[in-house]
Amino acid sequence: MQLLHNTDFEQADNWLYQSKKVQESLNEYTINLTPVYPKLVKTIPHQKRVDARRRESKISVNHAFGKQEDSQITASLNAKLAELNFYEESIESNCPAEEAVKLFKANPLLPGIILSEEGKFFGMISRRRFFEYMSRPYACELFSKRPIVALYGFVQTEILILNINTSIVVAARQSLERSPELLCEPIVVQDERGIYKMLDVHQLLLAQSKIHDSATEALRQAEVKYRSIFENAVDGIFQTTPDGLYLSVNPALAHIYGYDSPAELIQSCTDIGRQLYVDPNRRAEFVAKIEKYESISRFESQVYRKDGSIIWISENARTVRDEKGNLLYYEGTAEDITERKQAEEALRQSEARSRQQAAELQAALQQLQKTQAQLIQTEKMSSLGQLLAGVAHEINNPVNCIYSNLPHTHRYIEDLLNLLKLYAKHYPQPHEEIQAEADAIDLEFLMDDLPKILCAMQQGAERICEIVLSLRDFSRLDEKQMKPADIHQGIDSTLLILQHRLKAKGGHPEIQVIKEYGELPLVECYPGQINQVFMNLLSNAIDALEMGTGENNVFPIPTIWISTQVIGDRVRICIADNGPGMTQDTHKQMFEPFFTTKPVGKGTGLGLSISSQIIEEKHNGKLECSSILGQGTEFVIEIPIRH
């Protein structure tokens, strides 16, 4: 901005005191000016203008400054105009122009004067335009004694008015955006109270220059700082194009990938998707996610190092766009997580081994429980078998003696009875003593009843023989080889042993057994073990029926149904009852060892578990159960006919 020298003020004095001849020559004329504001400047005689000059001029000379000196301006991009120095020199629009000359002379640095009308902002005349116009021929004579508003109509130009809270950077840009002839014009600033002040453009540009220098220095320091962080970071830092080219990388990333320098990595890796990632589709997944979400975190991938080895990395990245939203590049960080992945894999393998060991231990425990249960039950049944075998043997000898002699006894008695009949026929009148004895023993009844007694003894002996045979068959629990067996005979033998539990007693009605036997061939099996299964299932059915029949059962008499049939190469045995049934929880656990719903002392919880093992493991068959609460339970056995 050009400043006026002292000669300007000497010339201003000359303008005020020019020859009276020139002024007097003008007194005779009415001066008609046509400024931009015709309403404010009227046609008035020169005498009246002089009188107006003699009136007390309303001149306000106020020097208002900013909050700080120029050297103390805050060098911040957010610095406001309020921190600069201002000028508040103003005069009323009806004051003569010569008063403005006095103000400019009193303050050589004053860039202009604010015009007001009745205390309100009216306009602004810059120092440059004021003296430029007043230096024209006859301008001094025309305007020095007239209201300054007359001159303002000719020198008026566009005024840049800003708020005092406008940032210095924005104000400087708006000032420089003005037309070239207005670049040096002062700027009008309005504060919070509505007071208008002037700001010298030179001071504004100086403040903007300081801010620029400060920002440049801060930017340089930030660049140095972040360059140090970039170069010395532990994690890899990168910038890549969407096409897969590295724009910049730091030494840490080059070290992670096994390169000697960032430049070598940038030159060598020209296609990230194909050269870097083990899975070529991984780069496409990376691009798809980052463009969808604008950022991506903990994107884990396997990558190749320079020597061909494979490592794991974890990437965090984001998109960088210009002001229009166009994608420029991706930037982010990469971390080598190979050791963590190896530790996680080792942990997973360890957990897998632990789970496998736990499963093996659980299986071993279950097998141990089954073996223990089977040993207990086998020992129990072996002892029972030995007991039954001993009892059967001890019973068998006297029974055989009785059974084998009964036919002879029957024949002898028939002979004696025939002899008595002959005596009665040939000697109808026996001796009195013989007749008395015959009457005493009721000989006729004895002769009639004795054959019946012998028949009953014959049936009892046969029944004992059947029981002995059943005990002998049931006691064969330790047979180690399969052999053909009659399934029906095994069921009947078991029912014979349980006959005492089927009878009515203690308020419980008799349990009926309904047999529906089909035509079965001999089945290869372990007869003693199959009989043990029948014993367990029938005992459970009897236990259930002793609790009563099911509430929803239409058949109120306690009943057990036993049916057999051939299905393909297997035989099916069904044992059902109309007891109370069981709940779903009980049904799920019924084949587990030691599980029982019976009171203590009534059961061990091994019967069904051992039965399942015998059928499924020993005979390659199936043992299934279906039960409806309140209606009853049915067990179904299927075993192959041949093995």
C-alpha positions as CSV (number, residue, x, y, z in Angstrom):
1,M,0.0,0.0,0.0
2,Q,1.4,3.4,-1.0
3,L,1.5,6.0,1.8
4,L,1.3,9.8,1.2
5,H,4.3,11.9,2.0
6,N,4.4,15.2,3.9
7,T,4.2,17.0,0.6
8,D,0.7,15.7,0.3
9,F,-0.3,17.6,3.5
10,E,1.5,20.8,2.3
11,Q,-0.5,20.5,-0.9
12,A,-3.7,20.0,1.2
13,D,-2.9,23.3,3.0
14,N,-2.6,25.0,-0.3
15,W,-6.0,23.6,-1.3
16,L,-7.6,25.2,1.8
17,Y,-6.0,28.6,1.3
18,Q,-6.0,29.2,-2.4
19,S,-6.6,32.6,-4.0
20,K,-9.7,34.4,-2.8
21,K,-10.1,35.5,-6.3
22,V,-10.9,32.1,-7.5
23,Q,-13.3,31.5,-4.6
24,E,-15.0,34.8,-5.1
25,S,-15.5,34.1,-8.7
26,L,-17.3,31.0,-7.7
27,N,-19.5,32.8,-5.1
28,E,-21.6,34.3,-7.8
29,Y,-22.7,31.0,-9.1
30,T,-24.8,28.4,-7.8
31,I,-22.9,25.1,-7.9
32,N,-25.0,22.1,-8.8
33,L,-23.3,18.8,-8.1
34,T,-24.8,15.5,-9.2
35,P,-23.2,12.9,-7.0
36,V,-24.4,9.3,-6.5
37,Y,-26.5,10.5,-3.6
38,P,-28.6,13.4,-4.9
39,K,-30.9,13.4,-2.0
40,L,-28.1,14.1,0.5
41,V,-26.3,16.7,-1.7
42,K,-28.5,19.7,-2.7
43,T,-27.9,22.8,-4.7
44,I,-26.9,25.5,-2.2
45,P,-25.3,29.0,-2.6
46,H,-21.7,29.4,-1.7
47,Q,-22.6,31.8,1.1
48,K,-24.7,29.2,2.7
49,R,-21.9,26.7,2.4
50,V,-19.6,29.1,4.2
51,D,-22.1,29.6,7.0
52,A,-22.4,25.9,7.3
53,R,-18.6,25.6,7.7
54,R,-18.7,28.1,10.5
55,R,-21.1,25.9,12.4
56,E,-19.6,23.6,14.8
57,S,-18.6,20.5,12.8
58,K,-19.6,17.2,14.2
59,I,-16.3,15.4,14.0
60,S,-15.6,12.2,15.9
61,V,-12.0,11.3,16.1
62,N,-11.6,8.0,17.9
63,H,-8.5,5.7,17.7
64,A,-9.6,2.1,18.4
65,F,-7.1,-0.6,18.5
66,G,-7.2,-4.4,18.5
67,K,-6.5,-6.5,21.6
68,Q,-2.8,-7.0,20.7
69,E,0.0,-5.2,19.0
70,D,1.0,-6.4,15.5
71,S,4.0,-8.3,16.9
72,Q,1.8,-10.2,19.3
73,I,-0.8,-11.4,16.8
74,T,-1.7,-15.0,17.5
75,A,0.0,-17.0,14.6
76,S,-2.9,-19.4,14.3
77,L,-5.1,-20.3,11.4
78,N,-8.1,-19.5,13.6
79,A,-6.9,-16.0,14.5
80,K,-9.7,-13.4,14.2
81,L,-9.8,-9.8,12.9
82,A,-10.5,-8.8,16.5
83,E,-6.8,-9.3,17.3
84,L,-5.7,-6.6,14.8
85,N,-5.5,-2.8,15.1
86,F,-8.4,-0.6,13.9
87,Y,-9.2,3.0,13.1
88,E,-12.4,4.6,14.2
89,E,-12.0,8.1,12.7
90,S,-15.4,9.3,11.4
91,I,-17.2,12.4,10.5
92,E,-20.8,13.3,9.9
93,S,-21.8,13.4,6.2
94,N,-22.7,17.1,6.5
95,C,-19.3,18.2,7.6
96,P,-17.2,20.1,5.0
97,A,-14.4,18.2,3.2
98,E,-11.7,20.4,4.7
99,E,-12.4,18.7,8.1
100,A,-11.3,15.4,6.5
101,V,-8.1,17.1,5.3
102,K,-7.4,18.0,8.9
103,L,-8.0,14.4,10.1
104,F,-5.6,13.1,7.4
105,K,-3.0,15.7,8.3
106,A,-3.3,14.9,12.0
107,N,-2.8,11.1,11.4
108,P,-0.4,10.4,8.6
109,L,-1.2,6.6,8.8
110,L,-5.0,7.0,8.7
111,P,-6.1,4.9,5.7
112,G,-9.5,6.5,5.4
113,I,-12.5,8.1,7.1
114,I,-15.8,6.5,8.0
115,L,-18.8,8.7,7.2
116,S,-21.9,8.6,9.4
117,E,-25.3,10.2,9.3
118,E,-26.9,10.9,12.6
119,G,-24.6,8.4,14.2
120,K,-25.2,5.6,11.7
121,F,-22.8,4.2,9.2
122,F,-23.1,5.9,5.9
123,G,-19.9,5.0,4.0
124,M,-16.1,5.2,3.8
125,I,-13.7,7.4,1.9
126,S,-10.1,6.1,1.6
127,R,-7.1,8.4,1.9
128,R,-5.9,7.5,-1.6
129,R,-9.2,8.2,-3.4
130,F,-9.8,11.3,-1.3
131,F,-6.5,13.0,-2.3
132,E,-6.7,11.6,-5.8
133,Y,-10.0,13.3,-6.5
134,M,-9.2,16.5,-4.5
135,S,-6.0,17.0,-6.6
136,R,-8.0,17.5,-9.7
137,P,-8.5,21.0,-11.1
138,Y,-10.9,23.1,-9.1
139,A,-11.9,20.1,-6.9
140,C,-10.6,21.9,-3.8
141,E,-12.6,25.0,-4.6
142,L,-15.7,22.9,-5.3
143,F,-15.6,20.6,-2.3
144,S,-13.5,21.9,0.6
145,K,-16.3,24.1,2.0
146,R,-19.1,21.8,1.0
147,P,-20.5,18.8,2.9
148,I,-18.2,15.8,2.4
149,V,-21.2,13.8,1.2
150,A,-21.0,15.8,-2.1
151,L,-17.5,14.6,-2.7
152,Y,-18.5,11.0,-1.6
153,G,-21.0,10.9,-4.4
154,F,-18.0,11.0,-6.8
155,V,-15.4,9.0,-5.0
156,Q,-17.7,6.2,-3.8
157,T,-16.7,2.7,-4.6
158,E,-17.4,-0.9,-3.5
159,I,-16.6,-1.4,0.2
160,L,-15.6,-4.7,1.8
161,I,-17.4,-5.0,5.1
162,L,-16.5,-7.9,7.4
163,N,-17.5,-9.1,10.9
164,I,-14.9,-8.6,13.5
165,N,-14.9,-12.4,14.3
166,T,-13.9,-13.2,10.7
167,S,-10.7,-15.2,10.6
168,I,-7.7,-13.3,9.3
169,V,-7.0,-15.9,6.6
170,V,-10.5,-15.6,5.2
171,A,-10.4,-11.8,5.4
172,A,-7.1,-11.7,3.5
173,R,-8.4,-14.0,0.8
174,Q,-11.6,-11.9,0.3
175,S,-9.5,-8.8,0.2
176,L,-7.2,-10.2,-2.5
177,E,-10.3,-11.4,-4.5
178,R,-11.3,-7.7,-5.1
179,S,-10.6,-6.0,-8.4
180,P,-7.0,-4.7,-8.8
181,E,-8.0,-1.0,-8.3
182,L,-9.5,-1.9,-4.9
183,L,-6.7,-4.0,-3.5
184,C,-5.3,-1.1,-1.4
185,E,-8.7,0.1,-0.2
186,P,-9.2,-0.2,3.6
187,I,-11.6,-2.8,4.9
188,V,-14.6,-1.8,7.1
189,V,-15.0,-4.1,10.1
190,Q,-18.1,-4.2,12.3
191,D,-17.8,-5.3,15.9
192,E,-20.3,-7.0,18.2
193,R,-21.8,-3.6,19.3
194,G,-22.4,-2.5,15.7
195,I,-19.6,0.0,15.6
196,Y,-17.8,0.3,12.2
197,K,-14.0,0.5,12.1
198,M,-11.4,0.6,9.5
199,L,-8.6,-2.0,8.9
200,D,-5.5,-1.2,6.9
201,V,-5.0,-3.8,4.2
202,H,-1.2,-3.6,4.8
203,Q,-1.8,-4.7,8.4
204,L,-4.1,-7.5,7.4
205,L,-1.6,-8.8,4.8
206,L,1.2,-8.6,7.4
207,A,-0.9,-10.6,9.9
208,Q,-1.8,-13.1,7.2
209,S,1.9,-13.4,6.3
210,K,2.8,-14.2,9.9
211,I,0.1,-16.8,10.1
212,H,1.4,-18.3,6.8
213,D,4.9,-18.4,8.2
214,S,3.7,-20.0,11.4
215,A,1.6,-22.5,9.6
216,T,4.5,-23.4,7.3
217,E,6.8,-23.9,10.3
218,A,4.2,-25.9,12.1
219,L,3.7,-28.0,9.0
220,R,7.4,-28.5,8.7
221,Q,7.7,-29.6,12.3
222,A,4.7,-31.9,12.0
223,E,6.2,-33.4,8.8
224,V,9.5,-34.0,10.7
225,K,7.5,-35.4,13.6
226,Y,5.4,-37.7,11.6
227,R,8.2,-38.6,9.3
228,S,10.1,-39.8,12.4
229,I,7.1,-41.7,13.5
230,F,6.7,-43.2,10.0
231,E,10.3,-44.2,9.8
232,N,10.6,-45.6,13.4
233,A,7.2,-47.2,13.8
234,V,7.2,-50.8,15.0
235,D,4.2,-51.6,12.8
236,G,4.3,-51.4,9.1
237,I,2.7,-48.4,7.5
238,F,1.6,-48.2,3.8
239,Q,-0.2,-46.3,1.2
240,T,-1.5,-48.3,-1.8
241,T,-3.6,-47.6,-4.9
242,P,-6.8,-49.6,-5.4
243,D,-5.1,-51.4,-8.3
244,G,-2.5,-52.9,-5.9
245,L,0.6,-50.7,-6.2
246,Y,2.5,-49.4,-3.2
247,L,2.7,-45.6,-3.1
248,S,4.8,-45.5,0.1
249,V,5.9,-47.9,2.8
250,N,8.0,-47.5,6.0
251,P,11.0,-49.5,6.9
252,A,9.0,-51.6,9.4
253,L,6.8,-53.0,6.6
254,A,9.8,-53.7,4.4
255,H,11.3,-55.6,7.3
256,I,8.1,-57.6,7.9
257,Y,8.1,-58.7,4.3
258,G,11.8,-59.5,4.3
259,Y,13.0,-56.6,2.1
260,D,16.1,-54.5,2.7
261,S,14.5,-51.1,2.1
262,P,11.1,-49.6,1.4
263,A,12.3,-48.7,-2.1
264,E,13.0,-52.4,-2.9
265,L,9.6,-53.4,-1.7
266,I,7.8,-50.8,-3.8
267,Q,9.9,-51.7,-6.9
268,S,9.5,-55.5,-6.4
269,C,5.8,-55.7,-5.4
270,T,3.9,-54.3,-8.4
271,D,0.7,-56.5,-7.9
272,I,-0.2,-56.9,-4.2
273,G,-3.0,-59.3,-4.8
274,R,-0.9,-61.8,-6.8
275,Q,2.6,-61.3,-5.4
276,L,1.8,-60.8,-1.7
277,Y,-1.2,-62.7,-0.5
278,V,-1.1,-66.5,-0.4
279,D,-4.8,-66.5,-1.3
280,P,-5.1,-64.3,-4.5
281,N,-8.8,-63.6,-3.7
282,R,-7.8,-62.1,-0.4
283,R,-6.9,-58.7,-1.9
284,A,-10.4,-58.6,-3.6
285,E,-12.0,-59.2,-0.2
286,F,-9.8,-56.4,1.3
287,V,-10.9,-53.9,-1.4
288,A,-14.6,-54.9,-1.2
289,K,-14.8,-54.5,2.6
290,I,-12.8,-51.2,2.7
291,E,-14.9,-49.6,-0.1
292,K,-18.1,-50.7,1.6
293,Y,-17.3,-49.6,5.1
294,E,-14.6,-46.9,4.3
295,S,-12.3,-48.7,6.8
296,I,-11.3,-52.1,7.9
297,S,-9.7,-53.4,11.0
298,R,-7.9,-56.6,12.0
299,F,-8.0,-58.1,8.5
300,E,-5.9,-61.2,8.9
301,S,-4.2,-62.9,6.0
302,Q,-1.3,-65.1,5.0
303,V,1.4,-63.4,2.9
304,Y,4.6,-64.3,1.2
305,R,7.9,-62.9,2.4
306,K,10.8,-62.1,0.0
307,D,12.4,-65.5,0.7
308,G,9.1,-67.4,-0.1
309,S,8.2,-68.1,3.5
310,I,4.6,-67.5,4.7
311,I,3.7,-65.3,7.6
312,W,0.4,-64.0,9.1
313,I,-0.4,-60.3,9.1
314,S,-3.2,-58.2,10.6
315,E,-4.1,-55.0,8.6
316,N,-6.0,-51.9,9.6
317,A,-6.7,-49.5,6.8
318,R,-9.0,-46.7,5.5
319,T,-9.9,-44.9,2.3
320,V,-8.5,-41.4,1.5
321,R,-10.6,-39.3,-0.8
322,D,-10.4,-35.7,-2.2
323,E,-12.8,-32.9,-1.5
324,K,-15.1,-34.2,-4.3
325,G,-15.2,-37.7,-2.8
326,N,-13.0,-39.3,-5.4
327,L,-10.9,-42.2,-4.0
328,L,-7.2,-41.4,-3.9
329,Y,-5.6,-44.3,-2.2
330,Y,-5.7,-46.6,0.8
331,E,-3.6,-46.1,3.9
332,G,-3.1,-48.2,6.9
333,T,-0.9,-50.4,9.1
334,A,0.2,-54.0,9.1
335,E,1.3,-56.1,12.0
336,D,3.2,-59.4,12.0
337,I,1.0,-61.8,14.0
338,T,2.7,-65.0,13.0
339,E,3.8,-65.8,16.6
340,R,0.3,-65.1,17.9
341,K,-1.2,-67.4,15.2
342,Q,1.3,-70.1,16.0
343,A,0.4,-69.8,19.7
344,E,-3.3,-69.8,18.9
345,E,-2.8,-72.9,16.7
346,A,-0.8,-74.6,19.4
347,L,-3.5,-73.7,21.9
348,R,-6.2,-75.1,19.6
349,Q,-4.2,-78.3,19.1
350,S,-3.7,-78.5,22.9
351,E,-7.4,-77.9,23.5
352,A,-8.2,-80.5,20.9
353,R,-5.9,-83.0,22.5
354,S,-7.3,-82.1,25.9
355,R,-10.8,-82.6,24.5
356,Q,-9.8,-85.9,22.9
357,Q,-8.2,-87.0,26.2
358,A,-11.2,-86.0,28.1
359,A,-13.5,-87.9,25.7
360,E,-11.2,-90.9,25.9
361,L,-11.2,-90.7,29.7
362,Q,-15.0,-90.3,29.7
363,A,-15.3,-93.3,27.3
364,A,-12.9,-95.2,29.5
365,L,-14.9,-94.2,32.6
366,Q,-18.1,-95.3,31.0
367,Q,-16.6,-98.5,29.8
368,L,-15.2,-99.1,33.3
369,Q,-18.6,-98.4,34.7
370,K,-20.2,-100.8,32.2
371,T,-17.5,-103.4,32.9
372,Q,-17.9,-102.9,36.6
373,A,-21.6,-103.2,36.4
374,Q,-21.3,-106.3,34.1
375,L,-18.8,-107.9,36.5
376,I,-21.1,-107.2,39.4
377,Q,-24.1,-108.5,37.6
378,T,-22.1,-111.5,36.2
379,E,-20.8,-112.3,39.6
380,K,-24.3,-112.0,41.0
381,M,-25.8,-114.1,38.3
382,S,-22.9,-116.6,38.5
383,S,-23.5,-117.0,42.2
384,L,-27.2,-117.2,41.5
385,G,-26.5,-119.8,38.8
386,Q,-24.3,-121.9,41.0
387,L,-27.0,-121.7,43.7
388,L,-29.7,-122.7,41.3
389,A,-27.6,-125.4,39.8
390,G,-26.9,-126.8,43.3
391,V,-30.5,-126.5,44.3
392,A,-31.6,-128.1,41.0
393,H,-29.1,-131.0,41.6
394,E,-30.2,-131.6,45.1
395,I,-33.8,-131.5,44.2
396,N,-33.3,-133.6,41.1
397,N,-32.0,-136.7,42.9
398,P,-35.0,-137.3,45.3
399,V,-37.5,-136.1,42.7
400,N,-36.1,-138.6,40.2
401,C,-36.4,-141.3,42.8
402,I,-40.0,-140.4,43.5
403,Y,-40.8,-139.8,39.8
404,S,-39.2,-143.0,38.7
405,N,-41.0,-145.1,41.4
406,L,-44.4,-143.6,40.9
407,P,-45.3,-145.8,38.0
408,H,-44.4,-149.0,40.0
409,T,-46.3,-147.7,43.0
410,H,-49.3,-147.0,40.8
411,R,-49.1,-150.5,39.3
412,Y,-48.7,-152.1,42.8
413,I,-51.6,-150.3,44.2
414,E,-53.8,-151.2,41.2
415,D,-52.8,-154.9,41.8
416,L,-53.7,-154.6,45.5
417,L,-57.0,-152.9,44.7
418,N,-57.8,-155.7,42.2
419,L,-57.0,-158.3,44.8
420,L,-59.3,-156.7,47.3
421,K,-62.0,-156.7,44.8
422,L,-61.5,-160.4,44.2
423,Y,-61.7,-161.0,48.0
424,A,-64.9,-159.1,48.2
425,K,-66.3,-161.0,45.3
426,H,-65.5,-164.5,46.6
427,Y,-65.9,-163.8,50.3
428,P,-68.8,-161.4,50.5
429,Q,-69.1,-162.0,54.2
430,P,-65.7,-161.2,55.8
431,H,-64.8,-161.7,59.4
432,E,-66.3,-159.2,61.8
433,E,-62.9,-157.8,62.7
434,I,-62.1,-157.3,59.0
435,Q,-65.5,-155.8,58.4
436,A,-65.1,-153.4,61.3
437,E,-61.6,-152.3,60.0
438,A,-63.0,-151.8,56.5
439,D,-65.8,-149.6,57.8
440,A,-63.3,-147.6,59.9
441,I,-61.1,-146.7,57.0
442,D,-64.0,-146.2,54.5
443,L,-62.5,-148.8,52.1
444,E,-64.7,-147.7,49.2
445,F,-63.6,-144.1,49.4
446,L,-60.0,-145.1,49.8
447,M,-60.2,-147.4,46.8
448,D,-61.7,-144.6,44.8
449,D,-59.4,-141.7,46.0
450,L,-56.1,-143.6,46.1
451,P,-55.7,-143.6,42.2
452,K,-56.4,-139.9,42.2
453,I,-53.7,-139.2,44.8
454,L,-51.3,-141.1,42.7
455,C,-52.2,-139.1,39.7
456,A,-51.7,-135.8,41.6
457,M,-48.3,-137.1,42.9
458,Q,-47.4,-137.9,39.3
459,Q,-48.3,-134.4,38.2
460,G,-46.4,-132.8,41.1
461,A,-43.4,-134.8,40.3
462,E,-43.6,-133.8,36.7
463,R,-43.9,-130.2,37.8
464,I,-40.9,-130.4,40.0
465,C,-39.0,-131.9,37.1
466,E,-40.0,-129.0,34.9
467,I,-38.8,-126.5,37.6
468,V,-35.5,-128.4,38.0
469,L,-35.1,-128.3,34.2
470,S,-35.9,-124.5,34.1
471,L,-33.4,-123.9,37.0
472,R,-30.8,-125.9,35.1
473,D,-31.4,-124.0,31.9
474,F,-31.4,-120.6,33.6
475,S,-28.2,-121.4,35.5
476,R,-26.2,-121.7,32.3
477,L,-24.9,-118.1,32.5
478,D,-21.2,-118.8,32.0
479,E,-21.5,-120.5,28.6
480,K,-18.8,-119.0,26.3
481,Q,-20.0,-120.3,23.0
482,M,-23.2,-119.6,21.0
483,K,-25.5,-122.4,20.3
484,P,-29.0,-122.8,18.9
485,A,-31.6,-122.2,21.5
486,D,-35.4,-122.2,21.8
487,I,-36.4,-118.6,22.6
488,H,-39.9,-119.7,23.7
489,Q,-38.4,-122.2,26.2
490,G,-36.2,-119.4,27.6
491,I,-39.2,-117.1,28.1
492,D,-41.2,-119.9,29.7
493,S,-38.4,-120.9,32.0
494,T,-38.1,-117.3,33.1
495,L,-41.8,-117.0,33.7
496,L,-41.7,-120.2,35.7
497,I,-39.1,-118.8,38.0
498,L,-41.1,-115.5,38.4
499,Q,-44.4,-117.4,38.9
500,H,-44.5,-116.4,42.5
501,R,-44.4,-112.7,41.7
502,L,-47.3,-113.1,39.2
503,K,-49.7,-114.3,41.8
504,A,-52.1,-112.1,43.8
505,K,-50.8,-110.9,47.1
506,G,-50.9,-108.1,49.6
507,G,-53.8,-106.3,47.9
508,H,-52.2,-106.5,44.5
509,P,-54.3,-108.5,41.9
510,E,-52.8,-111.3,39.9
511,I,-50.8,-110.3,36.9
512,Q,-52.0,-111.9,33.7
513,V,-49.5,-113.0,31.0
514,I,-50.7,-113.1,27.5
515,K,-48.4,-115.0,25.0
516,E,-48.6,-114.5,21.3
517,Y,-45.8,-116.7,20.1
518,G,-45.0,-117.0,16.4
519,E,-43.2,-119.8,14.6
520,L,-39.5,-119.3,15.5
521,P,-36.6,-121.3,14.4
522,L,-33.7,-122.1,16.8
523,V,-31.7,-118.9,17.3
524,E,-27.9,-118.9,17.7
525,C,-27.2,-117.0,20.9
526,Y,-25.9,-117.3,24.4
527,P,-29.0,-118.9,26.1
528,G,-28.0,-118.0,29.6
529,Q,-27.5,-114.3,28.7
530,I,-30.7,-114.1,26.7
531,N,-32.5,-115.6,29.7
532,Q,-30.9,-112.9,31.9
533,V,-32.3,-110.2,29.5
534,F,-35.8,-111.8,29.8
535,M,-35.5,-111.9,33.6
536,N,-34.5,-108.2,33.7
537,L,-37.3,-107.0,31.4
538,L,-40.0,-109.2,33.0
539,S,-38.9,-108.2,36.5
540,N,-39.1,-104.5,35.5
541,A,-42.6,-105.0,34.0
542,I,-43.8,-106.7,37.2
543,D,-42.2,-103.9,39.3
544,A,-44.1,-101.3,37.2
545,L,-47.4,-103.2,37.5
546,E,-47.1,-103.5,41.2
547,M,-47.3,-99.7,41.2
548,G,-50.6,-100.0,39.4
549,T,-51.9,-99.8,35.9
550,G,-51.8,-96.6,33.9
551,E,-54.4,-93.9,34.5
552,N,-55.2,-93.6,30.8
553,N,-55.1,-97.3,30.1
554,V,-58.4,-98.8,28.9
555,F,-57.4,-102.3,30.2
556,P,-57.4,-102.1,34.0
557,I,-56.2,-105.6,34.7
558,P,-52.4,-105.8,35.2
559,T,-51.2,-107.6,32.1
560,I,-47.9,-108.4,30.4
561,W,-48.0,-109.1,26.7
562,I,-45.2,-111.3,25.2
563,S,-45.1,-111.7,21.4
564,T,-42.5,-113.2,19.0
565,Q,-42.2,-113.1,15.2
566,V,-39.6,-113.5,12.5
567,I,-38.7,-110.4,10.5
568,G,-36.3,-111.2,7.7
569,D,-33.1,-112.7,9.1
570,R,-34.0,-111.6,12.7
571,V,-36.4,-112.5,15.4
572,R,-38.3,-109.9,17.3
573,I,-39.4,-110.3,20.9
574,C,-41.8,-107.7,22.4
575,I,-42.5,-107.5,26.1
576,A,-45.2,-104.9,27.0
577,D,-47.1,-103.9,30.1
578,N,-50.0,-101.6,30.9
579,G,-48.2,-100.0,33.9
580,P,-47.9,-96.2,34.6
581,G,-45.2,-95.7,32.0
582,M,-42.2,-93.3,32.4
583,T,-41.3,-89.6,31.9
584,Q,-39.1,-88.4,29.1
585,D,-36.2,-87.7,31.5
586,T,-36.4,-91.3,32.8
587,H,-36.6,-92.6,29.3
588,K,-33.4,-90.8,28.3
589,Q,-31.4,-92.2,31.2
590,M,-32.9,-95.7,31.5
591,F,-30.0,-97.6,29.9
592,E,-27.3,-95.7,31.8
593,P,-25.4,-97.8,34.4
594,F,-26.6,-97.4,38.0
595,F,-29.6,-95.3,37.0
596,T,-32.7,-96.4,38.8
597,T,-36.0,-94.9,40.0
598,K,-36.6,-97.6,42.5
599,P,-36.2,-97.0,46.3
600,V,-32.9,-98.0,48.0
601,G,-32.6,-101.7,48.3
602,K,-35.1,-102.4,45.5
603,G,-32.7,-102.1,42.5
604,T,-29.1,-101.3,41.5
605,G,-29.8,-99.7,38.1
606,L,-27.8,-102.3,36.3
607,G,-30.4,-104.6,34.8
608,L,-31.3,-102.5,31.7
609,S,-27.7,-101.4,31.1
610,I,-26.5,-105.0,31.1
611,S,-29.4,-106.1,29.0
612,S,-28.5,-103.4,26.4
613,Q,-24.9,-104.6,26.4
614,I,-25.9,-108.3,26.0
615,I,-28.3,-107.6,23.1
616,E,-26.3,-104.9,21.2
617,E,-22.7,-105.9,21.9
618,K,-22.9,-109.7,22.4
619,H,-25.6,-110.5,19.9
620,N,-25.3,-107.5,17.4
621,G,-28.9,-106.7,17.9
622,K,-31.2,-103.9,19.1
623,L,-33.0,-103.2,22.4
624,E,-35.5,-100.4,22.1
625,C,-38.0,-99.0,24.5
626,S,-41.1,-96.9,23.9
627,S,-43.2,-95.6,26.8
628,I,-46.2,-93.3,27.2
629,L,-46.8,-91.8,30.6
630,G,-50.1,-93.2,31.9
631,Q,-50.4,-95.9,29.3
632,G,-47.5,-98.4,29.7
633,T,-44.1,-99.4,28.4
634,E,-42.9,-101.7,25.6
635,F,-39.4,-103.3,25.1
636,V,-38.5,-104.6,21.7
637,I,-35.6,-107.0,21.2
638,E,-34.2,-107.9,17.8
639,I,-31.4,-110.4,17.3
640,P,-30.1,-112.2,14.2
641,I,-31.1,-115.8,13.7
642,R,-27.6,-116.7,12.5
643,H,-24.2,-115.1,13.2
